[in-house]
Amino acid sequence: MAPWVAYVMSPLISVVLPVYNAEGFVGAALDSLCAQSWPDFEAIVLDDGSTDRSNVVIQKHIAGDARFRMVTRPNKGLVATLNEGVVNSRGKYIFRMDADDVSHPERFERELAYLESHHDCVAVGTRMLLGDEQLLPIIEMGESLTHEEIDAENLRGRGSAMCHPSTAIRRDALLSVGGYRSEFEWAEDLDLFLRLGEVGRLANLPDVLLTYRQHLTSVGYSKRRIQVERSAAAVGEALVRRGIAPRAPNAAEASESAASYVDPSVAAIHRKWSWWALQGGFPKTARKHAFKAFKLDPFSPANPKLLACALRGY
């Protein structure tokens, strides 16, 4: 009998991992779960009607491992899939994971220890390493660590201060606030953490325990306009619940509003990744994306300085 069979009878940890058309990424995500230093978990892998080979890849990677439960059915959307995973979980804690990211080996152990010793904390995340599509490192992110820092940043609505796929959430708290809400899909994490922050404390560990993959089909790029719009709506509801008068947005917030948002070109996205990689100390990644930007948009006046800095390495 495999050593983990006894563990999964009463797991503390339930991993909820939705999958949709992620055949090129989900294998690495599943391998990272199998490599955890804390082996006692159940993982609910929900294939949300993928039209690619995600199903085949999942089956290959979880075959013979009793900790994994696979659900395959027609597409219902992200929020419905997340709630389905939560409702069907058995653990005390819901550990989120996305199909295109990679958990570092000590993530489960570190987050579990924190929640077990901080009973007022309803959700804990970690700092993250942004990686490109091939997981070349770009930059480390996640400077807000305390509840006060996280909640204040969330109320500014410029994305959640907690990296959703890095989080572990108390299941009872998640259910008590109503789970994920479909009207905020693509900003469902921000909406959830605003509500969780009203019933308990939030935290981020200072450790980098997740590689957050950046690619052009990820939600942060493919759904950005609606994400900005729904983030603003989630913040608006939170202010009403808390009895806080809304304030006028500052210049940075105004530039991120749904009304003013302009979809960046693919070349502009590669330039952003290149500058971030330089800032993060990863010149190889910076050169890769600087050359991609140049190839896509060779006459852009933004290219010469970037190329010079990328070749120099700073």
C-alpha positions as YAML, in Angstrom:
chain: A
units: angstrom
residues:
- id: 1
  name: MET
  ca: [0.00, 0.00, 0.00]
- id: 2
  name: ALA
  ca: [1.31, 3.45, -0.89]
- id: 3
  name: PRO
  ca: [2.34, 5.46, 2.21]
- id: 4
  name: TRP
  ca: [-0.17, 8.24, 1.50]
- id: 5
  name: VAL
  ca: [-3.26, 6.01, 1.47]
- id: 6
  name: ALA
  ca: [-3.60, 6.24, 5.27]
- id: 7
  name: TYR
  ca: [-3.15, 10.00, 5.17]
- id: 8
  name: VAL
  ca: [-6.06, 10.75, 2.86]
- id: 9
  name: MET
  ca: [-8.66, 9.19, 5.15]
- id: 10
  name: SER
  ca: [-8.87, 12.40, 7.22]
- id: 11
  name: PRO
  ca: [-6.82, 15.12, 5.55]
- id: 12
  name: LEU
  ca: [-6.31, 18.56, 7.08]
- id: 13
  name: ILE
  ca: [-5.70, 19.92, 3.59]
- id: 14
  name: SER
  ca: [-8.01, 19.87, 0.57]
- id: 15
  name: VAL
  ca: [-6.46, 21.23, -2.61]
- id: 16
  name: VAL
  ca: [-8.96, 22.72, -5.07]
- id: 17
  name: LEU
  ca: [-7.47, 22.85, -8.56]
- id: 18
  name: PRO
  ca: [-9.70, 23.93, -11.47]
- id: 19
  name: VAL
  ca: [-8.45, 23.10, -14.96]
- id: 20
  name: TYR
  ca: [-9.56, 24.51, -18.29]
- id: 21
  name: ASN
  ca: [-7.52, 23.94, -21.47]
- id: 22
  name: ALA
  ca: [-4.20, 23.76, -19.63]
- id: 23
  name: GLU
  ca: [-2.58, 20.72, -21.24]
- id: 24
  name: GLY
  ca: [0.77, 22.47, -21.53]
- id: 25
  name: PHE
  ca: [0.90, 23.51, -17.87]
- id: 26
  name: VAL
  ca: [-1.16, 21.23, -15.63]
- id: 27
  name: GLY
  ca: [1.43, 18.44, -15.49]
- id: 28
  name: ALA
  ca: [3.94, 20.72, -13.77]
- id: 29
  name: ALA
  ca: [1.25, 21.93, -11.36]
- id: 30
  name: LEU
  ca: [0.34, 18.36, -10.37]
- id: 31
  name: ASP
  ca: [4.00, 17.34, -10.05]
- id: 32
  name: SER
  ca: [4.52, 20.24, -7.65]
- id: 33
  name: LEU
  ca: [1.73, 18.91, -5.43]
- id: 34
  name: CYS
  ca: [3.29, 15.46, -5.40]
- id: 35
  name: ALA
  ca: [6.62, 17.00, -4.35]
- id: 36
  name: GLN
  ca: [5.23, 18.66, -1.20]
- id: 37
  name: SER
  ca: [7.09, 18.07, 2.06]
- id: 38
  name: TRP
  ca: [3.66, 17.70, 3.72]
- id: 39
  name: PRO
  ca: [2.19, 14.62, 2.01]
- id: 40
  name: ASP
  ca: [-1.13, 14.42, 3.89]
- id: 41
  name: PHE
  ca: [-3.69, 16.05, 1.59]
- id: 42
  name: GLU
  ca: [-6.53, 15.36, -0.79]
- id: 43
  name: ALA
  ca: [-6.54, 17.11, -4.16]
- id: 44
  name: ILE
  ca: [-9.76, 17.70, -6.07]
- id: 45
  name: VAL
  ca: [-8.86, 18.28, -9.71]
- id: 46
  name: LEU
  ca: [-11.83, 19.66, -11.65]
- id: 47
  name: ASP
  ca: [-11.57, 19.55, -15.43]
- id: 48
  name: ASP
  ca: [-14.09, 22.23, -16.39]
- id: 49
  name: GLY
  ca: [-14.99, 20.94, -19.84]
- id: 50
  name: SER
  ca: [-11.55, 21.29, -21.43]
- id: 51
  name: THR
  ca: [-11.43, 20.88, -25.20]
- id: 52
  name: ASP
  ca: [-7.72, 20.08, -25.34]
- id: 53
  name: ARG
  ca: [-5.79, 17.12, -23.87]
- id: 54
  name: SER
  ca: [-5.89, 18.35, -20.27]
- id: 55
  name: ASN
  ca: [-7.90, 15.28, -19.26]
- id: 56
  name: VAL
  ca: [-5.26, 12.92, -20.62]
- id: 57
  name: VAL
  ca: [-2.40, 14.81, -18.95]
- id: 58
  name: ILE
  ca: [-4.19, 14.84, -15.60]
- id: 59
  name: GLN
  ca: [-4.88, 11.12, -15.69]
- id: 60
  name: LYS
  ca: [-1.26, 10.40, -16.54]
- id: 61
  name: HIS
  ca: [0.09, 12.45, -13.63]
- id: 62
  name: ILE
  ca: [-2.29, 11.27, -10.90]
- id: 63
  name: ALA
  ca: [-2.57, 7.59, -11.85]
- id: 64
  name: GLY
  ca: [-2.30, 5.35, -8.80]
- id: 65
  name: ASP
  ca: [-2.19, 8.22, -6.29]
- id: 66
  name: ALA
  ca: [-5.17, 7.91, -3.93]
- id: 67
  name: ARG
  ca: [-4.81, 11.49, -2.75]
- id: 68
  name: PHE
  ca: [-6.24, 12.79, -6.04]
- id: 69
  name: ARG
  ca: [-9.89, 12.90, -7.06]
- id: 70
  name: MET
  ca: [-10.63, 13.92, -10.63]
- id: 71
  name: VAL
  ca: [-13.92, 15.43, -11.77]
- id: 72
  name: THR
  ca: [-14.68, 15.78, -15.49]
- id: 73
  name: ARG
  ca: [-17.86, 17.38, -16.75]
- id: 74
  name: PRO
  ca: [-19.13, 20.10, -19.15]
- id: 75
  name: ASN
  ca: [-17.93, 23.67, -18.68]
- id: 76
  name: LYS
  ca: [-19.53, 25.61, -15.81]
- id: 77
  name: GLY
  ca: [-17.08, 28.49, -15.44]
- id: 78
  name: LEU
  ca: [-14.41, 29.26, -12.86]
- id: 79
  name: VAL
  ca: [-16.54, 30.38, -9.91]
- id: 80
  name: ALA
  ca: [-18.95, 27.44, -10.14]
- id: 81
  name: THR
  ca: [-15.96, 25.10, -10.40]
- id: 82
  name: LEU
  ca: [-14.25, 26.60, -7.35]
- id: 83
  name: ASN
  ca: [-17.42, 26.34, -5.25]
- id: 84
  name: GLU
  ca: [-17.95, 22.75, -6.40]
- id: 85
  name: GLY
  ca: [-14.46, 21.88, -5.22]
- id: 86
  name: VAL
  ca: [-14.96, 23.56, -1.86]
- id: 87
  name: VAL
  ca: [-18.33, 21.91, -1.19]
- id: 88
  name: ASN
  ca: [-16.94, 18.46, -2.03]
- id: 89
  name: SER
  ca: [-13.77, 18.87, 0.02]
- id: 90
  name: ARG
  ca: [-13.19, 17.17, 3.37]
- id: 91
  name: GLY
  ca: [-10.26, 19.13, 4.76]
- id: 92
  name: LYS
  ca: [-10.16, 21.78, 7.46]
- id: 93
  name: TYR
  ca: [-8.25, 24.04, 5.08]
- id: 94
  name: ILE
  ca: [-8.77, 24.79, 1.40]
- id: 95
  name: PHE
  ca: [-5.45, 25.17, -0.41]
- id: 96
  name: ARG
  ca: [-5.91, 26.91, -3.75]
- id: 97
  name: MET
  ca: [-3.90, 25.98, -6.79]
- id: 98
  name: ASP
  ca: [-4.16, 26.96, -10.44]
- id: 99
  name: ALA
  ca: [-3.37, 24.68, -13.36]
- id: 100
  name: ASP
  ca: [-0.62, 26.92, -14.72]
- id: 101
  name: ASP
  ca: [1.33, 27.58, -11.51]
- id: 102
  name: VAL
  ca: [3.88, 25.64, -9.47]
- id: 103
  name: SER
  ca: [3.87, 25.25, -5.68]
- id: 104
  name: HIS
  ca: [7.30, 25.10, -4.05]
- id: 105
  name: PRO
  ca: [7.96, 21.98, -1.93]
- id: 106
  name: GLU
  ca: [7.48, 23.56, 1.52]
- id: 107
  name: ARG
  ca: [4.38, 25.60, 0.70]
- id: 108
  name: PHE
  ca: [1.80, 23.29, 2.31]
- id: 109
  name: GLU
  ca: [3.91, 22.66, 5.40]
- id: 110
  name: ARG
  ca: [4.62, 26.37, 6.02]
- id: 111
  name: GLU
  ca: [1.04, 27.57, 5.47]
- id: 112
  name: LEU
  ca: [-0.47, 24.76, 7.54]
- id: 113
  name: ALA
  ca: [1.87, 25.55, 10.44]
- id: 114
  name: TYR
  ca: [0.87, 29.21, 10.29]
- id: 115
  name: LEU
  ca: [-2.87, 28.52, 10.32]
- id: 116
  name: GLU
  ca: [-2.56, 25.96, 13.10]
- id: 117
  name: SER
  ca: [-0.73, 28.49, 15.30]
- id: 118
  name: HIS
  ca: [-2.73, 31.62, 14.34]
- id: 119
  name: HIS
  ca: [-6.35, 30.78, 15.06]
- id: 120
  name: ASP
  ca: [-7.61, 34.27, 14.22]
- id: 121
  name: CYS
  ca: [-6.22, 34.01, 10.67]
- id: 122
  name: VAL
  ca: [-8.81, 32.94, 8.09]
- id: 123
  name: ALA
  ca: [-6.50, 32.96, 5.05]
- id: 124
  name: VAL
  ca: [-2.77, 32.97, 4.48]
- id: 125
  name: GLY
  ca: [-0.85, 33.38, 1.24]
- id: 126
  name: THR
  ca: [2.80, 33.72, 0.32]
- id: 127
  name: ARG
  ca: [5.13, 35.87, -1.68]
- id: 128
  name: MET
  ca: [5.53, 34.65, -5.26]
- id: 129
  name: LEU
  ca: [8.02, 34.40, -8.07]
- id: 130
  name: LEU
  ca: [6.63, 35.49, -11.42]
- id: 131
  name: GLY
  ca: [7.79, 33.16, -14.17]
- id: 132
  name: ASP
  ca: [7.25, 33.33, -17.91]
- id: 133
  name: GLU
  ca: [5.49, 30.67, -19.96]
- id: 134
  name: GLN
  ca: [8.54, 28.37, -19.71]
- id: 135
  name: LEU
  ca: [8.93, 29.29, -16.00]
- id: 136
  name: LEU
  ca: [12.03, 31.41, -16.54]
- id: 137
  name: PRO
  ca: [12.12, 33.72, -13.49]
- id: 138
  name: ILE
  ca: [10.93, 37.30, -13.90]
- id: 139
  name: ILE
  ca: [10.61, 38.95, -10.48]
- id: 140
  name: GLU
  ca: [9.60, 38.23, -6.89]
- id: 141
  name: MET
  ca: [6.44, 39.99, -5.69]
- id: 142
  name: GLY
  ca: [4.20, 40.29, -2.64]
- id: 143
  name: GLU
  ca: [5.35, 42.91, -0.17]
- id: 144
  name: SER
  ca: [2.14, 43.23, 1.88]
- id: 145
  name: LEU
  ca: [2.39, 40.75, 4.76]
- id: 146
  name: THR
  ca: [0.13, 41.92, 7.59]
- id: 147
  name: HIS
  ca: [-3.65, 42.01, 7.73]
- id: 148
  name: GLU
  ca: [-3.65, 45.80, 7.80]
- id: 149
  name: GLU
  ca: [-1.40, 46.07, 4.74]
- id: 150
  name: ILE
  ca: [-3.31, 43.43, 2.78]
- id: 151
  name: ASP
  ca: [-6.77, 44.78, 3.56]
- id: 152
  name: ALA
  ca: [-5.79, 48.37, 2.76]
- id: 153
  name: GLU
  ca: [-4.34, 47.31, -0.58]
- id: 154
  name: ASN
  ca: [-7.42, 45.22, -1.37]
- id: 155
  name: LEU
  ca: [-9.62, 48.25, -0.69]
- id: 156
  name: ARG
  ca: [-7.69, 50.13, -3.35]
- id: 157
  name: GLY
  ca: [-8.95, 47.51, -5.80]
- id: 158
  name: ARG
  ca: [-5.87, 47.19, -7.98]
- id: 159
  name: GLY
  ca: [-5.82, 43.41, -7.75]
- id: 160
  name: SER
  ca: [-5.73, 41.29, -4.64]
- id: 161
  name: ALA
  ca: [-2.79, 41.74, -2.28]
- id: 162
  name: MET
  ca: [-2.94, 37.97, -1.80]
- id: 163
  name: CYS
  ca: [-1.88, 35.75, -4.68]
- id: 164
  name: HIS
  ca: [-4.96, 33.54, -4.96]
- id: 165
  name: PRO
  ca: [-3.25, 30.26, -6.01]
- id: 166
  name: SER
  ca: [-0.80, 30.66, -3.13]
- id: 167
  name: THR
  ca: [-3.49, 30.83, -0.45]
- id: 168
  name: ALA
  ca: [-4.75, 28.47, 2.21]
- id: 169
  name: ILE
  ca: [-8.20, 29.33, 3.58]
- id: 170
  name: ARG
  ca: [-10.17, 27.99, 6.53]
- id: 171
  name: ARG
  ca: [-13.02, 26.04, 4.95]
- id: 172
  name: ASP
  ca: [-15.56, 27.04, 7.59]
- id: 173
  name: ALA
  ca: [-14.73, 30.73, 7.13]
- id: 174
  name: LEU
  ca: [-14.97, 30.46, 3.35]
- id: 175
  name: LEU
  ca: [-18.39, 28.85, 3.58]
- id: 176
  name: SER
  ca: [-19.58, 31.29, 6.26]
- id: 177
  name: VAL
  ca: [-19.06, 34.29, 3.94]
- id: 178
  name: GLY
  ca: [-20.88, 32.57, 1.06]
- id: 179
  name: GLY
  ca: [-17.98, 31.15, -0.95]
- id: 180
  name: TYR
  ca: [-17.04, 32.60, -4.31]
- id: 181
  name: ARG
  ca: [-19.58, 34.85, -6.06]
- id: 182
  name: SER
  ca: [-20.31, 34.50, -9.76]
- id: 183
  name: GLU
  ca: [-21.02, 38.20, -10.32]
- id: 184
  name: PHE
  ca: [-17.35, 38.88, -9.56]
- id: 185
  name: GLU
  ca: [-15.85, 36.17, -11.78]
- id: 186
  name: TRP
  ca: [-12.29, 37.11, -12.84]
- id: 187
  name: ALA
  ca: [-12.09, 39.25, -9.67]
- id: 188
  name: GLU
  ca: [-13.56, 36.55, -7.42]
- id: 189
  name: ASP
  ca: [-10.42, 36.39, -5.31]
- id: 190
  name: LEU
  ca: [-10.42, 40.09, -4.43]
- id: 191
  name: ASP
  ca: [-14.13, 39.94, -3.57]
- id: 192
  name: LEU
  ca: [-13.54, 36.87, -1.37]
- id: 193
  name: PHE
  ca: [-10.57, 38.34, 0.51]
- id: 194
  name: LEU
  ca: [-12.46, 41.59, 1.17]
- id: 195
  name: ARG
  ca: [-15.26, 39.54, 2.77]
- id: 196
  name: LEU
  ca: [-12.88, 37.23, 4.64]
- id: 197
  name: GLY
  ca: [-11.04, 40.27, 5.97]
- id: 198
  name: GLU
  ca: [-14.27, 41.31, 7.67]
- id: 199
  name: VAL
  ca: [-14.59, 38.08, 9.70]
- id: 200
  name: GLY
  ca: [-10.93, 37.34, 10.51]
- id: 201
  name: ARG
  ca: [-7.35, 38.22, 9.81]
- id: 202
  name: LEU
  ca: [-5.39, 37.82, 6.59]
- id: 203
  name: ALA
  ca: [-1.64, 37.24, 6.21]
- id: 204
  name: ASN
  ca: [1.08, 36.56, 3.71]
- id: 205
  name: LEU
  ca: [4.19, 34.58, 4.57]
- id: 206
  name: PRO
  ca: [7.46, 36.32, 3.68]
- id: 207
  name: ASP
  ca: [8.67, 33.19, 1.88]
- id: 208
  name: VAL
  ca: [8.45, 32.79, -1.90]
- id: 209
  name: LEU
  ca: [6.48, 29.54, -2.12]
- id: 210
  name: LEU
  ca: [4.75, 29.74, -5.51]
- id: 211
  name: THR
  ca: [5.87, 30.35, -9.08]
- id: 212
  name: TYR
  ca: [3.08, 32.36, -10.73]
- id: 213
  name: ARG
  ca: [3.23, 31.69, -14.45]
- id: 214
  name: GLN
  ca: [2.73, 34.63, -16.81]
- id: 215
  name: HIS
  ca: [1.33, 33.95, -20.28]
- id: 216
  name: LEU
  ca: [-0.88, 35.75, -22.73]
- id: 217
  name: THR
  ca: [-3.92, 33.54, -22.17]
- id: 218
  name: SER
  ca: [-3.92, 33.95, -18.37]
- id: 219
  name: VAL
  ca: [-6.81, 35.83, -16.78]
- id: 220
  name: GLY
  ca: [-4.67, 38.84, -15.89]
- id: 221
  name: TYR
  ca: [-4.16, 39.51, -19.60]
- id: 222
  name: SER
  ca: [-7.06, 37.89, -21.46]
- id: 223
  name: LYS
  ca: [-9.77, 39.17, -19.05]
- id: 224
  name: ARG
  ca: [-8.10, 42.31, -17.73]
- id: 225
  name: ARG
  ca: [-10.75, 44.87, -18.69]
- id: 226
  name: ILE
  ca: [-13.62, 43.02, -17.04]
- id: 227
  name: GLN
  ca: [-11.33, 42.15, -14.11]
- id: 228
  name: VAL
  ca: [-10.71, 45.85, -13.46]
- id: 229
  name: GLU
  ca: [-14.43, 46.60, -13.72]
- id: 230
  name: ARG
  ca: [-15.46, 43.85, -11.32]
- id: 231
  name: SER
  ca: [-12.66, 44.67, -8.89]
- id: 232
  name: ALA
  ca: [-14.08, 48.20, -8.62]
- id: 233
  name: ALA
  ca: [-17.54, 46.75, -8.00]
- id: 234
  name: ALA
  ca: [-16.22, 44.44, -5.27]
- id: 235
  name: VAL
  ca: [-14.50, 47.34, -3.53]
- id: 236
  name: GLY
  ca: [-17.67, 49.43, -3.81]
- id: 237
  name: GLU
  ca: [-19.71, 46.71, -2.08]
- id: 238
  name: ALA
  ca: [-17.05, 46.33, 0.63]
- id: 239
  name: LEU
  ca: [-17.13, 50.06, 1.37]
- id: 240
  name: VAL
  ca: [-20.92, 49.94, 1.74]
- id: 241
  name: ARG
  ca: [-20.73, 46.90, 4.07]
- id: 242
  name: ARG
  ca: [-18.13, 48.65, 6.21]
- id: 243
  name: GLY
  ca: [-19.88, 52.01, 6.23]
- id: 244
  name: ILE
  ca: [-16.91, 53.75, 4.61]
- id: 245
  name: ALA
  ca: [-17.47, 56.70, 2.28]
- id: 246
  name: PRO
  ca: [-15.77, 56.18, -1.12]
- id: 247
  name: ARG
  ca: [-12.93, 58.55, -1.91]
- id: 248
  name: ALA
  ca: [-11.83, 60.01, -5.22]
- id: 249
  name: PRO
  ca: [-9.26, 57.78, -6.96]
- id: 250
  name: ASN
  ca: [-5.70, 59.01, -7.24]
- id: 251
  name: ALA
  ca: [-3.97, 59.30, -10.61]
- id: 252
  name: ALA
  ca: [-2.62, 55.73, -10.58]
- id: 253
  name: GLU
  ca: [-6.01, 54.27, -9.67]
- id: 254
  name: ALA
  ca: [-7.78, 56.39, -12.28]
- id: 255
  name: SER
  ca: [-5.41, 55.14, -14.96]
- id: 256
  name: GLU
  ca: [-6.35, 51.56, -14.03]
- id: 257
  name: SER
  ca: [-10.11, 52.13, -14.21]
- id: 258
  name: ALA
  ca: [-12.17, 50.03, -16.62]
- id: 259
  name: ALA
  ca: [-13.24, 53.18, -18.47]
- id: 260
  name: SER
  ca: [-9.67, 54.24, -19.21]
- id: 261
  name: TYR
  ca: [-8.17, 50.77, -19.70]
- id: 262
  name: VAL
  ca: [-6.56, 50.10, -23.08]
- id: 263
  name: ASP
  ca: [-5.52, 46.55, -23.97]
- id: 264
  name: PRO
  ca: [-1.71, 46.49, -24.30]
- id: 265
  name: SER
  ca: [-0.13, 45.03, -27.40]
- id: 266
  name: VAL
  ca: [1.69, 41.71, -27.15]
- id: 267
  name: ALA
  ca: [4.96, 43.58, -27.71]
- id: 268
  name: ALA
  ca: [4.15, 45.89, -24.80]
- id: 269
  name: ILE
  ca: [3.53, 42.91, -22.54]
- id: 270
  name: HIS
  ca: [6.90, 41.41, -23.44]
- id: 271
  name: ARG
  ca: [8.55, 44.78, -22.78]
- id: 272
  name: LYS
  ca: [6.92, 44.85, -19.35]
- id: 273
  name: TRP
  ca: [8.17, 41.36, -18.55]
- id: 274
  name: SER
  ca: [11.65, 42.33, -19.73]
- id: 275
  name: TRP
  ca: [11.80, 45.42, -17.48]
- id: 276
  name: TRP
  ca: [10.46, 43.40, -14.56]
- id: 277
  name: ALA
  ca: [13.11, 40.73, -15.13]
- id: 278
  name: LEU
  ca: [15.84, 43.37, -15.10]
- id: 279
  name: GLN
  ca: [14.42, 44.76, -11.88]
- id: 280
  name: GLY
  ca: [14.26, 41.24, -10.45]
- id: 281
  name: GLY
  ca: [17.87, 40.45, -11.35]
- id: 282
  name: PHE
  ca: [17.19, 37.95, -14.12]
- id: 283
  name: PRO
  ca: [19.00, 39.29, -17.23]
- id: 284
  name: LYS
  ca: [18.55, 36.06, -19.25]
- id: 285
  name: THR
  ca: [14.77, 36.40, -18.99]
- id: 286
  name: ALA
  ca: [15.02, 40.12, -19.72]
- id: 287
  name: ARG
  ca: [16.96, 39.51, -22.94]
- id: 288
  name: LYS
  ca: [14.49, 36.84, -24.08]
- id: 289
  name: HIS
  ca: [11.49, 39.16, -23.80]
- id: 290
  name: ALA
  ca: [13.30, 42.25, -25.06]
- id: 291
  name: PHE
  ca: [14.10, 40.38, -28.29]
- id: 292
  name: LYS
  ca: [10.49, 39.14, -28.52]
- id: 293
  name: ALA
  ca: [9.23, 42.71, -28.18]
- id: 294
  name: PHE
  ca: [11.66, 43.92, -30.84]
- id: 295
  name: LYS
  ca: [10.63, 41.15, -33.24]
- id: 296
  name: LEU
  ca: [6.93, 41.94, -32.77]
- id: 297
  name: ASP
  ca: [7.29, 45.73, -32.95]
- id: 298
  name: PRO
  ca: [10.72, 46.58, -34.45]
- id: 299
  name: PHE
  ca: [10.09, 50.31, -34.92]
- id: 300
  name: SER
  ca: [8.83, 51.11, -31.43]
- id: 301
  name: PRO
  ca: [10.77, 53.95, -29.78]
- id: 302
  name: ALA
  ca: [10.50, 51.98, -26.52]
- id: 303
  name: ASN
  ca: [12.82, 49.24, -27.80]
- id: 304
  name: PRO
  ca: [16.35, 50.78, -28.01]
- id: 305
  name: LYS
  ca: [16.75, 51.59, -24.33]
- id: 306
  name: LEU
  ca: [15.25, 48.25, -23.30]
- id: 307
  name: LEU
  ca: [17.51, 46.28, -25.63]
- id: 308
  name: ALA
  ca: [20.59, 48.14, -24.40]
- id: 309
  name: CYS
  ca: [19.71, 47.51, -20.75]
- id: 310
  name: ALA
  ca: [18.82, 43.86, -21.38]
- id: 311
  name: LEU
  ca: [22.08, 43.18, -23.23]
- id: 312
  name: ARG
  ca: [24.02, 44.95, -20.48]
- id: 313
  name: GLY
  ca: [22.08, 43.06, -17.81]
- id: 314
  name: TYR
  ca: [20.88, 46.07, -15.79]
...
